[in-house]
């Protein structure tokens, strides 16, 4: 995974977007990783997993019983 400094990300925002569309990019501030920038499709895939759905929209694990 590629890492950019906050300054590189700020002054090369278009490049950051292009890079993040290919793979997640870590942005570091003062030498410490602080955020990850990723394509919206990858975020949606991870969100679906977190919500208990497969990337196709079908449940991937049983829902907890209330």
PLY file of the C-alpha trace (Angstrom):
ply
format ascii 1.0
element vertex 66
property float x
property float y
property float z
element edge 65
property int vertex1
property int vertex2
end_header
0.00 0.00 0.00
1.37 3.40 -1.00
1.90 6.12 1.62
1.85 9.85 0.90
2.60 12.69 3.28
-0.25 15.07 4.07
1.62 17.74 2.11
1.92 15.47 -0.94
-1.78 14.61 -0.67
-2.75 18.29 -0.34
-0.71 19.60 -3.23
-1.26 16.54 -5.43
-4.93 15.89 -4.70
-5.68 14.83 -8.28
-2.84 12.32 -8.13
-4.12 11.05 -4.77
-7.54 10.41 -6.32
-6.00 8.57 -9.27
-3.83 6.44 -6.98
-6.71 5.67 -4.59
-8.89 4.44 -7.44
-6.30 1.70 -8.05
-5.56 0.80 -4.41
-6.03 2.31 -0.94
-3.51 5.05 -0.09
-2.30 5.86 3.43
-1.84 9.56 4.25
0.68 10.29 6.98
1.03 13.45 9.05
4.20 14.10 11.03
5.39 10.62 10.05
2.32 8.82 11.45
-0.43 7.24 9.33
-3.69 9.10 9.97
-6.15 8.23 7.19
-6.69 5.88 4.28
-8.17 7.09 0.99
-9.87 4.46 -1.17
-12.16 4.09 -4.16
-15.88 4.34 -3.41
-16.35 0.81 -4.80
-13.90 -0.59 -2.25
-15.58 1.36 0.54
-18.97 -0.03 -0.54
-17.57 -3.57 -0.52
-16.17 -3.15 2.99
-19.37 -1.47 4.21
-21.44 -4.37 2.89
-19.24 -6.83 4.77
-19.52 -4.74 7.94
-23.31 -4.62 7.54
-23.40 -8.42 7.33
-24.11 -8.59 3.62
-22.04 -10.05 0.85
-20.85 -7.60 -1.81
-23.78 -8.86 -3.93
-26.25 -7.65 -1.30
-27.21 -11.00 0.19
-26.56 -11.74 3.87
-23.20 -13.38 4.44
-23.76 -14.28 8.09
-26.86 -14.86 10.20
-28.40 -11.75 11.72
-28.24 -11.57 15.53
-31.55 -12.43 17.17
-33.12 -9.69 19.24
0 1
1 2
2 3
3 4
4 5
5 6
6 7
7 8
8 9
9 10
10 11
11 12
12 13
13 14
14 15
15 16
16 17
17 18
18 19
19 20
20 21
21 22
22 23
23 24
24 25
25 26
26 27
27 28
28 29
29 30
30 31
31 32
32 33
33 34
34 35
35 36
36 37
37 38
38 39
39 40
40 41
41 42
42 43
43 44
44 45
45 46
46 47
47 48
48 49
49 50
50 51
51 52
52 53
53 54
54 55
55 56
56 57
57 58
58 59
59 60
60 61
61 62
62 63
63 64
64 65
